[in-house]
């Protein structure tokens, strides 16, 4: 098993796969070239460039491709080329037996939160990080892509961001879980419902109405996901929309209303998002979170 405390050595093999939405093959070329420049071998799953309406192939095709890659002991890491939607349609049919014998680093975000949640349930760390499209938007010099390279090279995460006057001061030492808010809400009531008690939760989203964000946080609260957190990191909420009659509250106001009765630290504008700021973070790994009046620090500790 390649653990996150180690590097992904040069010469290791990274597979690109599309378990959810369609990704044109020409849009992964920069990603392939960059990964090879970093010293990795790259193999393409059959779903890269494959299209069935919105999806990267039928459910059966996406399942077969993901299964083959997870089963292959010669593959060391799996970079999901894009998110979108579709993983929850197939995840219950995935057999993780061979994967658990030869775990791989699973990389992605957005709809890949479904897979992260399944791995968290099995006690396997994974990497919430940029996918193939990010390599086209500034290339390897982009901070988010550089952060992925650093993590794969074995660097431990230590991020410091500016304070925000909406932040709630405090400190936590716990594992980090979470990802896309829409997916976290989508998983409530399923076998992959997030187990967040005593952990630091990170959330982000894109293209939603403000009342959708409020509704999803109400659902998380009613499901007990907010009450026993060790801490909350609120990432980017990009391309948001409002209704004809405005919802009337900012993101910060919406979040703080729903966690007002709890006492854990809360940090806003953490650089995890569908936008420009999307730094790689390891999920299922222990961190120290310090939210002070001066800054916010997320420092990797010992993995579980």
N, C-alpha and C positions, 0 to 999 in steps of 0.2 A: 504493500500500500504506500502511495506517495502522500505523505501528510503535509499539512500546511506549514509545519515548522521546518520543512525541507524545501529546497528549490525544485522546480521542474527542470531537470538537467537538459542542457543542450543535446539535441539528438532524440529527445522524447517525441512521441507522436501525439498530435492534437487532431481530433476529428471535428469537422464542421457538420452540423446536422440541423434540419428544420423540423422540429416536432410540432410546430403550430402553424403560423402564417407563411404564405408564399414569399420567397426571396429570390429575385432574379439572379442567375448565376454571375452575371457581369458585375453585380454589386458586392460580390465577395472577393473579387480579384485583389483589391488592395489589401484586404485582410490576410489573404493567403500569402501574398508577397511579403508583408510585414512580419508575419509569424515565421516565415522561412528566414528572413533577415535576422530575426532574434535567435535563430539556431534550431528551430523546431522542424520536424517533419509534419506535413499536413496531408490528411486524407479527407476526401469529401464523401459524405453520406449521399445516398441515392435521392434524398428529398431536396437537396440543394439545387434550385432551379426547377424543381418539379412543381406543377400547379394543378390543383383541382378546385376550381372556383377560388374562394378566399384562401384555401388551405394549401400547404406544401404537399399535396397528394391527398388521397383518401385516408380515412382513419386507419385502414388496414395497412396502407403503404407507409404512413408515418410511424405506426407502431412497429412494423417489421424493421424499418431502418433504425429506429432508436434502440430496439432490442438487440439487433446485430452489433451495434456499436458498443452498447453496455456489456455485451457478452464477450467482446474481443479483448483478450488479455494483452494484446500488443498495443492497444491504445491507452495512453496515459491520462489524457484530458479530453473533455468534450466541450467545445465552444458552440453554443446554440447560435445560429446565424441571425435569428430574429425571434421576436415574441409574437404579439398579435393576439391570437386566440386559438385554442385547439387541444392543449395538453390535457385538460381535465376530461376530454372525450376519450382519451386512451390510457391514462395513467394507471387505472385499476387493472388493466390487462398486461401491464409490464411485469415481467418476472425479474426480480432483483437478485436471484440466487447467485448467479455467476458474478455479478457486480460486487456483491458483498465479499466474495472471495478475492476479487481483484479490484478494489475501489479505484475510481478515477476522479479527477477534479472536474466537477460540473460547473460550467460558467454561463451566466446569462442573467437577465432580469425581466421585468414586465410579466408576461404570461409564464415565464420560466419559474416564477414564484410557486407555481403548482409543484414543480419538481423539487424545488428547494424545500418546500413543506414536507414532501414525502421523505426526503433525505434526513431532515431534522427529526422526523418521527423515528427513523432508524438509527439516529445517532451519528450520521455521517456529515461532516462539514462540507460546505459548498461555497461557491464564489459568486456573489451578486456583483456583476461587473458589466462593462460595455460589451456589446455584441458586434457582429461583422460590420454593420452600417456605420458605426462610430469611426472606423478606420478610414472612411471616405471623407470625413468632415474634419480635416486638419491633420489626418494621418497620425503617425507615431508621436508627433510633437504635442498632440492634444493631451491635456492633463489627465483626462480619464483613461485614455489608452496607455499613457505612460505609467499610470498607477497599476494597471493590469500587468504590464511588463514587470514592474517592481515586485508585485506579489508573486508572480510566477518565478522570479529570480530568487525568491526566498526572503525578501524583506518583510519584516514585521510591520504591521500597520500602526502608524502613529500620526493621526491627523489633528491639526489645530485650526479652528475656524474662529472668526470674530464673534463676539457676544452679540446678542440681540435683546432689546429691552423687553420683549415678550417672554424670554426664557425664564424657566423656573430653576433656581439655584439648587445644587445638590451634587451628590456623588453616588456612583453605583459600580459594583463589580459583579458582572454576570455575563452570560452568553448572549450573543446578538441573534435575533430572529426577525423575520418579517420580509418586506419587499413591497410589492404593489398593493395598495389599499383595496382596489376593486377585487383583486384575486383573493386577498385575505378574507374579505367579506363573503366572497363566492364560496370559499371553502368551509365556512361555518356550517356545522351540522353534518359534515362529511368525515370520513376516516382520516382525512388530512387536515382537519381543523387545527389551526395553530395552537401549540402549547406554549403560552407566553408568560405564565405565572413565574415570577422571580427572574425574569429575563429583560433585556433591553430590546424594545421593539422599534424597528425602523420602518417608516411608511413613506410612500411617494405615489404620485398618480399623474395622469395626463388627460386632457380633453374632456373633463367631467364638468357638470354643472355644480355650482356651490351647494345646492340643496342635496345633490347626490353624495357629496362628501359628508355633509351633516348626517344623512340617512345611514351611510355606511358606518360612521362612528357610533351612531345610536345602536346599530346592530351589534357591533363589536362590544359595546358596553353591556347590552342586554345579554350577550353570550358570555359575559364574565372575562373578556379578554383584556380589559383596561384596568380592572380594579387592583390587580396584584403585580403590576409591572415593577421592575427594578428601575427602569428609566424609559424615556420616549424620545426618539430622534425623528423629527419631522423634516423630511427631505423636500425636494422641489415638487410643486404642484403647478405644472406648466400647461399652457394653452387652455386655461380654465374659461368657463362660460357662465353667463348669468341669464336668468329668465327675464321676460318682459317686465314683470314686477320684480325688482331686485331682491335677492335673498336678504341682503342687509347686513351681512357680517363678513369679516375678513377670515382668511384661513386661520390666523392666530386666534381670533375670537371664537371660531367654531371649535377648534381643538381644546382650548383652555376651558370652555364651558363644560365639555364632556369629561374632563379630568380634574375639575375643580375640587372635588371631594377627596382626591387622592394626593399623596405627598411626595411622589418621586420626582426626580429632575426631568425637565423637558427642555429640549433644544430645537429651535427652528432654523430653517434654511441650511440644514446639513446637506453637503454636496453629493447627494444621491438623487437621481431624477431621470426623466426622459429628455432633459435638456442638455445644455453644454456641460453642466457640472454633474458628473456621474462617476465618482471615484469608486474603485474596487473595494468592497468590504467582504470579509469572510463571515459567513453565517455558521452558527453552531460552534463558534469559538469564543472564548472568554475575553472580555475587555474590562478596562477601567474607564469609566466615563466621569469626567469632571466638568460640571457646568458652573462657571463662576461669573462674577460681574465683568471680568476682564476678557474671558475667552471660553471656548468649549474644546475639550481635549478628549479624543477617543484613542486609547492606547491598548494595543493587543496584549493580552496576558497569556496564560497557559491554555492550550486547547484541551477539549474534553476527549 
